[in-house]
Amino acid sequence: MSQKDREVSAASILEPGGSAGLRAALEALELGCAMLLEQLRREHPEATEEELQALYLKHLAERPLDAPAERHPFPDAEAHA
């Protein structure tokens, strides 16, 4: 990929209303999940795939918040509940 292609690609992520930003976010999420599974494999080489999946789900359920704060519902969340 040329420098110009990378610049065009990066610019399209920032376009308002474009789907490129969402696509990039979802790809980053997928990559992060894969990286976590690889980390768990390195930390627990004896674990089976089922055990690794359980560790993965436990980590997602119990991990600390990235930015601890009080949680507030969206203003219109109650209207749609």
PyMOL Python script that loads the backbone (N, CA, C, O; Angstrom):
from pymol import cmd

cmd.read_pdbstr("""\
ATOM      1  N   MET A   1       0.850  -1.167   0.000  1.00  0.00           N
ATOM      2  CA  MET A   1       0.000   0.000   0.000  1.00  0.00           C
ATOM      3  C   MET A   1       0.898   1.233   0.000  1.00  0.00           C
ATOM      4  O   MET A   1       1.824   1.334   0.804  1.00  0.00           O
ATOM      5  N   SER A   2       0.626   2.145  -0.883  1.00  0.00           N
ATOM      6  CA  SER A   2       1.452   3.343  -0.977  1.00  0.00           C
ATOM      7  C   SER A   2       1.087   4.338   0.108  1.00  0.00           C
ATOM      8  O   SER A   2       0.043   4.217   0.750  1.00  0.00           O
ATOM      9  N   GLN A   3       1.949   5.319   0.308  1.00  0.00           N
ATOM     10  CA  GLN A   3       1.703   6.372   1.310  1.00  0.00           C
ATOM     11  C   GLN A   3       0.400   7.100   0.991  1.00  0.00           C
ATOM     12  O   GLN A   3      -0.376   7.408   1.895  1.00  0.00           O
ATOM     13  N   LYS A   4       0.156   7.376  -0.292  1.00  0.00           N
ATOM     14  CA  LYS A   4      -1.073   8.079  -0.688  1.00  0.00           C
ATOM     15  C   LYS A   4      -2.305   7.245  -0.339  1.00  0.00           C
ATOM     16  O   LYS A   4      -3.302   7.783   0.142  1.00  0.00           O
ATOM     17  N   ASP A   5      -2.241   5.930  -0.579  1.00  0.00           N
ATOM     18  CA  ASP A   5      -3.361   5.047  -0.237  1.00  0.00           C
ATOM     19  C   ASP A   5      -3.621   5.061   1.267  1.00  0.00           C
ATOM     20  O   ASP A   5      -4.771   5.082   1.706  1.00  0.00           O
ATOM     21  N   ARG A   6      -2.529   5.049   2.062  1.00  0.00           N
ATOM     22  CA  ARG A   6      -2.695   5.090   3.519  1.00  0.00           C
ATOM     23  C   ARG A   6      -3.317   6.408   3.947  1.00  0.00           C
ATOM     24  O   ARG A   6      -4.163   6.427   4.841  1.00  0.00           O
ATOM     25  N   GLU A   7      -2.913   7.508   3.328  1.00  0.00           N
ATOM     26  CA  GLU A   7      -3.480   8.809   3.668  1.00  0.00           C
ATOM     27  C   GLU A   7      -4.952   8.873   3.311  1.00  0.00           C
ATOM     28  O   GLU A   7      -5.758   9.388   4.086  1.00  0.00           O
ATOM     29  N   VAL A   8      -5.307   8.356   2.151  1.00  0.00           N
ATOM     30  CA  VAL A   8      -6.712   8.331   1.752  1.00  0.00           C
ATOM     31  C   VAL A   8      -7.495   7.448   2.707  1.00  0.00           C
ATOM     32  O   VAL A   8      -8.602   7.798   3.115  1.00  0.00           O
ATOM     33  N   SER A   9      -6.929   6.313   3.062  1.00  0.00           N
ATOM     34  CA  SER A   9      -7.580   5.393   3.988  1.00  0.00           C
ATOM     35  C   SER A   9      -7.792   6.049   5.342  1.00  0.00           C
ATOM     36  O   SER A   9      -8.881   5.965   5.909  1.00  0.00           O
ATOM     37  N   ALA A  10      -6.764   6.698   5.861  1.00  0.00           N
ATOM     38  CA  ALA A  10      -6.872   7.363   7.158  1.00  0.00           C
ATOM     39  C   ALA A  10      -7.884   8.496   7.095  1.00  0.00           C
ATOM     40  O   ALA A  10      -8.643   8.691   8.044  1.00  0.00           O
ATOM     41  N   ALA A  11      -7.914   9.240   6.010  1.00  0.00           N
ATOM     42  CA  ALA A  11      -8.856  10.343   5.880  1.00  0.00           C
ATOM     43  C   ALA A  11     -10.296   9.837   5.842  1.00  0.00           C
ATOM     44  O   ALA A  11     -11.189  10.473   6.402  1.00  0.00           O
ATOM     45  N   SER A  12     -10.529   8.705   5.190  1.00  0.00           N
ATOM     46  CA  SER A  12     -11.891   8.188   5.084  1.00  0.00           C
ATOM     47  C   SER A  12     -12.439   7.742   6.440  1.00  0.00           C
ATOM     48  O   SER A  12     -13.654   7.737   6.641  1.00  0.00           O
ATOM     49  N   ILE A  13     -11.567   7.369   7.365  1.00  0.00           N
ATOM     50  CA  ILE A  13     -12.017   6.969   8.695  1.00  0.00           C
ATOM     51  C   ILE A  13     -12.646   8.153   9.414  1.00  0.00           C
ATOM     52  O   ILE A  13     -13.576   7.987  10.203  1.00  0.00           O
ATOM     53  N   LEU A  14     -12.138   9.343   9.137  1.00  0.00           N
ATOM     54  CA  LEU A  14     -12.590  10.534   9.844  1.00  0.00           C
ATOM     55  C   LEU A  14     -13.775  11.227   9.192  1.00  0.00           C
ATOM     56  O   LEU A  14     -14.290  12.199   9.744  1.00  0.00           O
ATOM     57  N   GLU A  15     -14.218  10.763   8.051  1.00  0.00           N
ATOM     58  CA  GLU A  15     -15.335  11.402   7.364  1.00  0.00           C
ATOM     59  C   GLU A  15     -16.617  11.246   8.173  1.00  0.00           C
ATOM     60  O   GLU A  15     -16.957  10.137   8.586  1.00  0.00           O
ATOM     61  N   PRO A  16     -17.333  12.351   8.404  1.00  0.00           N
ATOM     62  CA  PRO A  16     -18.605  12.253   9.115  1.00  0.00           C
ATOM     63  C   PRO A  16     -19.592  11.400   8.321  1.00  0.00           C
ATOM     64  O   PRO A  16     -19.709  11.534   7.103  1.00  0.00           O
ATOM     65  N   GLY A  17     -20.280  10.546   9.014  1.00  0.00           N
ATOM     66  CA  GLY A  17     -21.297   9.723   8.373  1.00  0.00           C
ATOM     67  C   GLY A  17     -20.760   8.557   7.565  1.00  0.00           C
ATOM     68  O   GLY A  17     -21.537   7.779   7.013  1.00  0.00           O
ATOM     69  N   GLY A  18     -19.460   8.425   7.488  1.00  0.00           N
ATOM     70  CA  GLY A  18     -18.884   7.322   6.729  1.00  0.00           C
ATOM     71  C   GLY A  18     -18.856   6.053   7.560  1.00  0.00           C
ATOM     72  O   GLY A  18     -18.862   6.102   8.790  1.00  0.00           O
ATOM     73  N   SER A  19     -18.824   4.926   6.883  1.00  0.00           N
ATOM     74  CA  SER A  19     -18.796   3.659   7.607  1.00  0.00           C
ATOM     75  C   SER A  19     -17.373   3.207   7.901  1.00  0.00           C
ATOM     76  O   SER A  19     -17.172   2.232   8.625  1.00  0.00           O
ATOM     77  N   ALA A  20     -16.397   3.895   7.356  1.00  0.00           N
ATOM     78  CA  ALA A  20     -15.008   3.469   7.543  1.00  0.00           C
ATOM     79  C   ALA A  20     -14.596   3.527   9.007  1.00  0.00           C
ATOM     80  O   ALA A  20     -13.865   2.657   9.479  1.00  0.00           O
ATOM     81  N   GLY A  21     -15.058   4.543   9.730  1.00  0.00           N
ATOM     82  CA  GLY A  21     -14.710   4.649  11.149  1.00  0.00           C
ATOM     83  C   GLY A  21     -15.264   3.493  11.958  1.00  0.00           C
ATOM     84  O   GLY A  21     -14.573   2.927  12.805  1.00  0.00           O
ATOM     85  N   LEU A  22     -16.507   3.148  11.692  1.00  0.00           N
ATOM     86  CA  LEU A  22     -17.118   2.012  12.390  1.00  0.00           C
ATOM     87  C   LEU A  22     -16.393   0.726  12.028  1.00  0.00           C
ATOM     88  O   LEU A  22     -16.123  -0.103  12.897  1.00  0.00           O
ATOM     89  N   ARG A  23     -16.081   0.558  10.759  1.00  0.00           N
ATOM     90  CA  ARG A  23     -15.361  -0.638  10.320  1.00  0.00           C
ATOM     91  C   ARG A  23     -14.009  -0.724  11.020  1.00  0.00           C
ATOM     92  O   ARG A  23     -13.606  -1.799  11.464  1.00  0.00           O
ATOM     93  N   ALA A  24     -13.310   0.401  11.120  1.00  0.00           N
ATOM     94  CA  ALA A  24     -12.000   0.411  11.777  1.00  0.00           C
ATOM     95  C   ALA A  24     -12.140   0.070  13.260  1.00  0.00           C
ATOM     96  O   ALA A  24     -11.318  -0.663  13.809  1.00  0.00           O
ATOM     97  N   ALA A  25     -13.177   0.600  13.906  1.00  0.00           N
ATOM     98  CA  ALA A  25     -13.391   0.308  15.324  1.00  0.00           C
ATOM     99  C   ALA A  25     -13.684  -1.172  15.541  1.00  0.00           C
ATOM    100  O   ALA A  25     -13.170  -1.777  16.481  1.00  0.00           O
ATOM    101  N   LEU A  26     -14.498  -1.747  14.687  1.00  0.00           N
ATOM    102  CA  LEU A  26     -14.825  -3.165  14.820  1.00  0.00           C
ATOM    103  C   LEU A  26     -13.608  -4.043  14.541  1.00  0.00           C
ATOM    104  O   LEU A  26     -13.418  -5.068  15.196  1.00  0.00           O
ATOM    105  N   GLU A  27     -12.788  -3.646  13.575  1.00  0.00           N
ATOM    106  CA  GLU A  27     -11.556  -4.392  13.310  1.00  0.00           C
ATOM    107  C   GLU A  27     -10.599  -4.299  14.492  1.00  0.00           C
ATOM    108  O   GLU A  27      -9.928  -5.276  14.826  1.00  0.00           O
ATOM    109  N   ALA A  28     -10.531  -3.118  15.135  1.00  0.00           N
ATOM    110  CA  ALA A  28      -9.672  -2.961  16.307  1.00  0.00           C
ATOM    111  C   ALA A  28     -10.178  -3.828  17.463  1.00  0.00           C
ATOM    112  O   ALA A  28      -9.382  -4.428  18.185  1.00  0.00           O
ATOM    113  N   LEU A  29     -11.493  -3.892  17.635  1.00  0.00           N
ATOM    114  CA  LEU A  29     -12.071  -4.746  18.669  1.00  0.00           C
ATOM    115  C   LEU A  29     -11.732  -6.212  18.409  1.00  0.00           C
ATOM    116  O   LEU A  29     -11.337  -6.935  19.323  1.00  0.00           O
ATOM    117  N   GLU A  30     -11.886  -6.641  17.170  1.00  0.00           N
ATOM    118  CA  GLU A  30     -11.575  -8.023  16.810  1.00  0.00           C
ATOM    119  C   GLU A  30     -10.098  -8.332  17.067  1.00  0.00           C
ATOM    120  O   GLU A  30      -9.766  -9.396  17.591  1.00  0.00           O
ATOM    121  N   LEU A  31      -9.228  -7.413  16.702  1.00  0.00           N
ATOM    122  CA  LEU A  31      -7.801  -7.599  16.933  1.00  0.00           C
ATOM    123  C   LEU A  31      -7.500  -7.664  18.428  1.00  0.00           C
ATOM    124  O   LEU A  31      -6.707  -8.500  18.862  1.00  0.00           O
ATOM    125  N   GLY A  32      -8.120  -6.795  19.215  1.00  0.00           N
ATOM    126  CA  GLY A  32      -7.912  -6.816  20.661  1.00  0.00           C
ATOM    127  C   GLY A  32      -8.344  -8.130  21.289  1.00  0.00           C
ATOM    128  O   GLY A  32      -7.668  -8.653  22.176  1.00  0.00           O
ATOM    129  N   CYS A  33      -9.465  -8.661  20.833  1.00  0.00           N
ATOM    130  CA  CYS A  33      -9.949  -9.953  21.346  1.00  0.00           C
ATOM    131  C   CYS A  33      -8.973 -11.070  20.992  1.00  0.00           C
ATOM    132  O   CYS A  33      -8.688 -11.934  21.821  1.00  0.00           O
ATOM    133  N   ALA A  34      -8.463 -11.055  19.766  1.00  0.00           N
ATOM    134  CA  ALA A  34      -7.494 -12.071  19.354  1.00  0.00           C
ATOM    135  C   ALA A  34      -6.212 -11.957  20.171  1.00  0.00           C
ATOM    136  O   ALA A  34      -5.618 -12.968  20.544  1.00  0.00           O
ATOM    137  N   MET A  35      -5.785 -10.726  20.449  1.00  0.00           N
ATOM    138  CA  MET A  35      -4.575 -10.525  21.243  1.00  0.00           C
ATOM    139  C   MET A  35      -4.771 -11.033  22.667  1.00  0.00           C
ATOM    140  O   MET A  35      -3.857 -11.625  23.241  1.00  0.00           O
ATOM    141  N   LEU A  36      -5.953 -10.808  23.245  1.00  0.00           N
ATOM    142  CA  LEU A  36      -6.230 -11.308  24.595  1.00  0.00           C
ATOM    143  C   LEU A  36      -6.177 -12.832  24.617  1.00  0.00           C
ATOM    144  O   LEU A  36      -5.601 -13.414  25.536  1.00  0.00           O
ATOM    145  N   LEU A  37      -6.761 -13.476  23.631  1.00  0.00           N
ATOM    146  CA  LEU A  37      -6.709 -14.948  23.587  1.00  0.00           C
ATOM    147  C   LEU A  37      -5.275 -15.445  23.478  1.00  0.00           C
ATOM    148  O   LEU A  37      -4.917 -16.430  24.123  1.00  0.00           O
ATOM    149  N   GLU A  38      -4.454 -14.787  22.678  1.00  0.00           N
ATOM    150  CA  GLU A  38      -3.048 -15.188  22.559  1.00  0.00           C
ATOM    151  C   GLU A  38      -2.312 -14.986  23.884  1.00  0.00           C
ATOM    152  O   GLU A  38      -1.488 -15.815  24.270  1.00  0.00           O
ATOM    153  N   GLN A  39      -2.604 -13.896  24.572  1.00  0.00           N
ATOM    154  CA  GLN A  39      -1.989 -13.655  25.884  1.00  0.00           C
ATOM    155  C   GLN A  39      -2.372 -14.761  26.854  1.00  0.00           C
ATOM    156  O   GLN A  39      -1.524 -15.268  27.588  1.00  0.00           O
ATOM    157  N   LEU A  40      -3.652 -15.139  26.859  1.00  0.00           N
ATOM    158  CA  LEU A  40      -4.105 -16.207  27.751  1.00  0.00           C
ATOM    159  C   LEU A  40      -3.440 -17.535  27.389  1.00  0.00           C
ATOM    160  O   LEU A  40      -3.114 -18.322  28.277  1.00  0.00           O
ATOM    161  N   ARG A  41      -3.236 -17.792  26.099  1.00  0.00           N
ATOM    162  CA  ARG A  41      -2.544 -19.026  25.678  1.00  0.00           C
ATOM    163  C   ARG A  41      -1.114 -19.048  26.204  1.00  0.00           C
ATOM    164  O   ARG A  41      -0.632 -20.091  26.647  1.00  0.00           O
ATOM    165  N   ARG A  42      -0.428 -17.897  26.158  1.00  0.00           N
ATOM    166  CA  ARG A  42       0.949 -17.836  26.666  1.00  0.00           C
ATOM    167  C   ARG A  42       0.987 -17.998  28.176  1.00  0.00           C
ATOM    168  O   ARG A  42       1.875 -18.666  28.706  1.00  0.00           O
ATOM    169  N   GLU A  43       0.024 -17.390  28.881  1.00  0.00           N
ATOM    170  CA  GLU A  43       0.002 -17.462  30.339  1.00  0.00           C
ATOM    171  C   GLU A  43      -0.440 -18.819  30.860  1.00  0.00           C
ATOM    172  O   GLU A  43      -0.083 -19.207  31.972  1.00  0.00           O
ATOM    173  N   HIS A  44      -1.220 -19.547  30.053  1.00  0.00           N
ATOM    174  CA  HIS A  44      -1.761 -20.852  30.470  1.00  0.00           C
ATOM    175  C   HIS A  44      -1.532 -21.880  29.359  1.00  0.00           C
ATOM    176  O   HIS A  44      -2.489 -22.329  28.727  1.00  0.00           O
ATOM    177  N   PRO A  45      -0.268 -22.255  29.114  1.00  0.00           N
ATOM    178  CA  PRO A  45       0.018 -23.169  27.992  1.00  0.00           C
ATOM    179  C   PRO A  45      -0.625 -24.548  28.139  1.00  0.00           C
ATOM    180  O   PRO A  45      -0.812 -25.257  27.150  1.00  0.00           O
ATOM    181  N   GLU A  46      -0.960 -24.924  29.358  1.00  0.00           N
ATOM    182  CA  GLU A  46      -1.548 -26.243  29.589  1.00  0.00           C
ATOM    183  C   GLU A  46      -3.070 -26.255  29.409  1.00  0.00           C
ATOM    184  O   GLU A  46      -3.684 -27.322  29.406  1.00  0.00           O
ATOM    185  N   ALA A  47      -3.677 -25.080  29.260  1.00  0.00           N
ATOM    186  CA  ALA A  47      -5.139 -24.977  29.208  1.00  0.00           C
ATOM    187  C   ALA A  47      -5.691 -25.481  27.879  1.00  0.00           C
ATOM    188  O   ALA A  47      -5.079 -25.319  26.824  1.00  0.00           O
ATOM    189  N   THR A  48      -6.861 -26.094  27.967  1.00  0.00           N
ATOM    190  CA  THR A  48      -7.568 -26.525  26.763  1.00  0.00           C
ATOM    191  C   THR A  48      -8.266 -25.316  26.150  1.00  0.00           C
ATOM    192  O   THR A  48      -8.340 -24.260  26.778  1.00  0.00           O
ATOM    193  N   GLU A  49      -8.774 -25.461  24.938  1.00  0.00           N
ATOM    194  CA  GLU A  49      -9.501 -24.362  24.288  1.00  0.00           C
ATOM    195  C   GLU A  49     -10.741 -23.977  25.100  1.00  0.00           C
ATOM    196  O   GLU A  49     -11.091 -22.798  25.173  1.00  0.00           O
ATOM    197  N   GLU A  50     -11.399 -24.951  25.700  1.00  0.00           N
ATOM    198  CA  GLU A  50     -12.575 -24.667  26.523  1.00  0.00           C
ATOM    199  C   GLU A  50     -12.183 -23.862  27.758  1.00  0.00           C
ATOM    200  O   GLU A  50     -12.884 -22.924  28.139  1.00  0.00           O
ATOM    201  N   GLU A  51     -11.070 -24.224  28.380  1.00  0.00           N
ATOM    202  CA  GLU A  51     -10.589 -23.487  29.550  1.00  0.00           C
ATOM    203  C   GLU A  51     -10.162 -22.071  29.163  1.00  0.00           C
ATOM    204  O   GLU A  51     -10.416 -21.117  29.897  1.00  0.00           O
ATOM    205  N   LEU A  52      -9.515 -21.943  28.008  1.00  0.00           N
ATOM    206  CA  LEU A  52      -9.121 -20.613  27.542  1.00  0.00           C
ATOM    207  C   LEU A  52     -10.348 -19.743  27.269  1.00  0.00           C
ATOM    208  O   LEU A  52     -10.355 -18.553  27.585  1.00  0.00           O
ATOM    209  N   GLN A  53     -11.371 -20.335  26.688  1.00  0.00           N
ATOM    210  CA  GLN A  53     -12.607 -19.586  26.426  1.00  0.00           C
ATOM    211  C   GLN A  53     -13.239 -19.121  27.737  1.00  0.00           C
ATOM    212  O   GLN A  53     -13.738 -17.999  27.823  1.00  0.00           O
ATOM    213  N   ALA A  54     -13.219 -19.974  28.751  1.00  0.00           N
ATOM    214  CA  ALA A  54     -13.760 -19.599  30.061  1.00  0.00           C
ATOM    215  C   ALA A  54     -12.940 -18.465  30.683  1.00  0.00           C
ATOM    216  O   ALA A  54     -13.508 -17.538  31.259  1.00  0.00           O
ATOM    217  N   LEU A  55     -11.618 -18.532  30.571  1.00  0.00           N
ATOM    218  CA  LEU A  55     -10.755 -17.463  31.078  1.00  0.00           C
ATOM    219  C   LEU A  55     -11.009 -16.158  30.328  1.00  0.00           C
ATOM    220  O   LEU A  55     -11.034 -15.082  30.926  1.00  0.00           O
ATOM    221  N   TYR A  56     -11.194 -16.261  29.037  1.00  0.00           N
ATOM    222  CA  TYR A  56     -11.472 -15.100  28.189  1.00  0.00           C
ATOM    223  C   TYR A  56     -12.773 -14.424  28.625  1.00  0.00           C
ATOM    224  O   TYR A  56     -12.807 -13.209  28.824  1.00  0.00           O
ATOM    225  N   LEU A  57     -13.834 -15.203  28.771  1.00  0.00           N
ATOM    226  CA  LEU A  57     -15.121 -14.650  29.186  1.00  0.00           C
ATOM    227  C   LEU A  57     -15.054 -14.074  30.599  1.00  0.00           C
ATOM    228  O   LEU A  57     -15.672 -13.048  30.882  1.00  0.00           O
ATOM    229  N   LYS A  58     -14.311 -14.729  31.479  1.00  0.00           N
ATOM    230  CA  LYS A  58     -14.140 -14.228  32.844  1.00  0.00           C
ATOM    231  C   LYS A  58     -13.435 -12.880  32.819  1.00  0.00           C
ATOM    232  O   LYS A  58     -13.825 -11.958  33.535  1.00  0.00           O
ATOM    233  N   HIS A  59     -12.399 -12.763  31.998  1.00  0.00           N
ATOM    234  CA  HIS A  59     -11.676 -11.493  31.893  1.00  0.00           C
ATOM    235  C   HIS A  59     -12.612 -10.381  31.401  1.00  0.00           C
ATOM    236  O   HIS A  59     -12.604  -9.278  31.948  1.00  0.00           O
ATOM    237  N   LEU A  60     -13.408 -10.664  30.385  1.00  0.00           N
ATOM    238  CA  LEU A  60     -14.321  -9.652  29.853  1.00  0.00           C
ATOM    239  C   LEU A  60     -15.361  -9.240  30.883  1.00  0.00           C
ATOM    240  O   LEU A  60     -15.733  -8.069  30.956  1.00  0.00           O
ATOM    241  N   ALA A  61     -15.831 -10.188  31.676  1.00  0.00           N
ATOM    242  CA  ALA A  61     -16.869  -9.898  32.660  1.00  0.00           C
ATOM    243  C   ALA A  61     -16.329  -9.161  33.876  1.00  0.00           C
ATOM    244  O   ALA A  61     -17.045  -8.368  34.488  1.00  0.00           O
ATOM    245  N   GLU A  62     -15.069  -9.415  34.233  1.00  0.00           N
ATOM    246  CA  GLU A  62     -14.546  -8.891  35.493  1.00  0.00           C
ATOM    247  C   GLU A  62     -13.488  -7.809  35.335  1.00  0.00           C
ATOM    248  O   GLU A  62     -13.010  -7.273  36.334  1.00  0.00           O
ATOM    249  N   ARG A  63     -13.109  -7.475  34.102  1.00  0.00           N
ATOM    250  CA  ARG A  63     -12.020  -6.516  33.927  1.00  0.00           C
ATOM    251  C   ARG A  63     -12.423  -5.153  34.484  1.00  0.00           C
ATOM    252  O   ARG A  63     -13.598  -4.788  34.458  1.00  0.00           O
ATOM    253  N   PRO A  64     -11.450  -4.410  34.984  1.00  0.00           N
ATOM    254  CA  PRO A  64     -11.769  -3.080  35.496  1.00  0.00           C
ATOM    255  C   PRO A  64     -12.138  -2.143  34.345  1.00  0.00           C
ATOM    256  O   PRO A  64     -11.732  -2.347  33.201  1.00  0.00           O
ATOM    257  N   LEU A  65     -12.902  -1.134  34.671  1.00  0.00           N
ATOM    258  CA  LEU A  65     -13.259  -0.142  33.665  1.00  0.00           C
ATOM    259  C   LEU A  65     -12.011   0.609  33.221  1.00  0.00           C
ATOM    260  O   LEU A  65     -11.093   0.813  34.014  1.00  0.00           O
ATOM    261  N   ASP A  66     -11.974   1.012  31.984  1.00  0.00           N
ATOM    262  CA  ASP A  66     -10.843   1.788  31.484  1.00  0.00           C
ATOM    263  C   ASP A  66     -10.786   3.158  32.152  1.00  0.00           C
ATOM    264  O   ASP A  66      -9.708   3.677  32.440  1.00  0.00           O
ATOM    265  N   ALA A  67     -11.942   3.724  32.390  1.00  0.00           N
ATOM    266  CA  ALA A  67     -12.020   5.031  33.029  1.00  0.00           C
ATOM    267  C   ALA A  67     -13.154   4.972  34.054  1.00  0.00           C
ATOM    268  O   ALA A  67     -14.295   5.315  33.743  1.00  0.00           O
ATOM    269  N   PRO A  68     -12.839   4.538  35.275  1.00  0.00           N
ATOM    270  CA  PRO A  68     -13.900   4.389  36.277  1.00  0.00           C
ATOM    271  C   PRO A  68     -14.660   5.701  36.495  1.00  0.00           C
ATOM    272  O   PRO A  68     -14.068   6.773  36.621  1.00  0.00           O
ATOM    273  N   ALA A  69     -15.955   5.581  36.534  1.00  0.00           N
ATOM    274  CA  ALA A  69     -16.824   6.736  36.757  1.00  0.00           C
ATOM    275  C   ALA A  69     -18.219   6.217  37.054  1.00  0.00           C
ATOM    276  O   ALA A  69     -18.510   5.032  36.894  1.00  0.00           O
ATOM    277  N   GLU A  70     -19.068   7.123  37.487  1.00  0.00           N
ATOM    278  CA  GLU A  70     -20.455   6.730  37.683  1.00  0.00           C
ATOM    279  C   GLU A  70     -21.077   6.456  36.325  1.00  0.00           C
ATOM    280  O   GLU A  70     -20.816   7.170  35.357  1.00  0.00           O
ATOM    281  N   ARG A  71     -21.895   5.425  36.260  1.00  0.00           N
ATOM    282  CA  ARG A  71     -22.572   5.115  35.008  1.00  0.00           C
ATOM    283  C   ARG A  71     -23.924   5.810  34.986  1.00  0.00           C
ATOM    284  O   ARG A  71     -24.660   5.802  35.973  1.00  0.00           O
ATOM    285  N   HIS A  72     -24.235   6.403  33.855  1.00  0.00           N
ATOM    286  CA  HIS A  72     -25.508   7.085  33.675  1.00  0.00           C
ATOM    287  C   HIS A  72     -26.166   6.550  32.407  1.00  0.00           C
ATOM    288  O   HIS A  72     -25.494   6.385  31.389  1.00  0.00           O
ATOM    289  N   PRO A  73     -27.471   6.277  32.454  1.00  0.00           N
ATOM    290  CA  PRO A  73     -28.136   5.810  31.244  1.00  0.00           C
ATOM    291  C   PRO A  73     -28.242   6.953  30.226  1.00  0.00           C
ATOM    292  O   PRO A  73     -28.191   8.130  30.581  1.00  0.00           O
ATOM    293  N   PHE A  74     -28.387   6.578  28.978  1.00  0.00           N
ATOM    294  CA  PHE A  74     -28.647   7.587  27.965  1.00  0.00           C
ATOM    295  C   PHE A  74     -29.937   8.295  28.325  1.00  0.00           C
ATOM    296  O   PHE A  74     -30.842   7.663  28.870  1.00  0.00           O
ATOM    297  N   PRO A  75     -30.055   9.579  28.043  1.00  0.00           N
ATOM    298  CA  PRO A  75     -31.262  10.318  28.436  1.00  0.00           C
ATOM    299  C   PRO A  75     -32.553   9.704  27.943  1.00  0.00           C
ATOM    300  O   PRO A  75     -33.561   9.759  28.648  1.00  0.00           O
ATOM    301  N   ASP A  76     -32.559   9.118  26.750  1.00  0.00           N
ATOM    302  CA  ASP A  76     -33.813   8.546  26.225  1.00  0.00           C
ATOM    303  C   ASP A  76     -33.923   7.046  26.471  1.00  0.00           C
ATOM    304  O   ASP A  76     -34.842   6.412  25.951  1.00  0.00           O
ATOM    305  N   ALA A  77     -33.023   6.465  27.240  1.00  0.00           N
ATOM    306  CA  ALA A  77     -33.034   5.014  27.463  1.00  0.00           C
ATOM    307  C   ALA A  77     -34.305   4.579  28.179  1.00  0.00           C
ATOM    308  O   ALA A  77     -34.869   3.531  27.866  1.00  0.00           O
ATOM    309  N   GLU A  78     -34.756   5.379  29.137  1.00  0.00           N
ATOM    310  CA  GLU A  78     -35.954   5.003  29.892  1.00  0.00           C
ATOM    311  C   GLU A  78     -37.197   5.050  29.011  1.00  0.00           C
ATOM    312  O   GLU A  78     -38.123   4.265  29.213  1.00  0.00           O
ATOM    313  N   ALA A  79     -37.233   5.945  28.052  1.00  0.00           N
ATOM    314  CA  ALA A  79     -38.388   6.053  27.161  1.00  0.00           C
ATOM    315  C   ALA A  79     -38.531   4.839  26.254  1.00  0.00           C
ATOM    316  O   ALA A  79     -39.634   4.514  25.814  1.00  0.00           O
ATOM    317  N   HIS A  80     -37.407   4.162  25.973  1.00  0.00           N
ATOM    318  CA  HIS A  80     -37.433   3.007  25.082  1.00  0.00           C
ATOM    319  C   HIS A  80     -37.488   1.686  25.847  1.00  0.00           C
ATOM    320  O   HIS A  80     -37.593   0.626  25.230  1.00  0.00           O
ATOM    321  N   ALA A  81     -37.421   1.729  27.141  1.00  0.00           N
ATOM    322  CA  ALA A  81     -37.392   0.486  27.937  1.00  0.00           C
ATOM    323  C   ALA A  81     -38.760  -0.109  28.085  1.00  0.00           C
ATOM    324  O   ALA A  81     -38.914  -1.151  28.722  1.00  0.00           O
TER     325      ALA A  81
END
""", "prot")
cmd.dss("prot")
cmd.show_as("cartoon", "prot")
cmd.util.cbc("prot")
cmd.orient("prot")
